[in-house]
Amino acid sequence: MRNRGDDMADDLSNSDPSQSNRRDARRLPVLWKALLYQKGELFDCVVRNISATGAGLVMEIQSETLGSRLTRGAVVTLTIPRFGDFPGQVAWCGPDRIGVAFMRDPDEIAEFLDDVLHVGNKG
């Protein structure tokens, strides 16, 4: 139903997983409740945007707690209840937001996004 759907699908299908700048992948806005696991801890969060290479999350814990518990480089698993687990690594951390870089093949994630968000639906 998005006017830019075809453009987003083209951007996803043309992304090159060998690119050194992981932010080159098209970020798609979403609002999905999710869970983030790290070293036996569970954090509630909301996925605000997602791409073939990662996701931007809004965390539901206090800012002073977040920085000490989730640090750049930490290995995490993002669980989106309707869609499964996405292993990744914390790419950046702010007061109440973090960025997760996925460890799965970007082509696999792009295919998932196409299926779930129907960004490739030209009809």
Steps between C-alpha positions, in 0.01 A plus 500: 500500500801729510555724204872442523470121528653426164796727573557332838494155341750612236726642771484176699561272204791712377680514836852358490585301816872556440470878543706630789243764601220300661268806497472480120205261538158666478344541846127434517285656773312250718351487850551145627511396866807286553737351756876535512706227668854552620692276743187358659329840533179588324414856393164621367530722194327629190653460154470846339679422173648196336721430200681206347798574725348607833232667709445812707340431838338711769570339835251491787754539782647806669787672320746473791444124503523446125858619445642280772316186388511520119827621353628539146616165368282291733360187336119499521195325360205708387177301526202632309216275621321468166820456298767323704854558618761728345852455642701819499743735665442840662627756245424812705330587825323822603304599812190298409579367151741253349595381157546130434706372206368161388736203473285322240549528124354836383344327199306269736378799704406691182293202386329486840418873483363460150274214617381666821464861389403418141740767376545303180125482434453695178126428482 
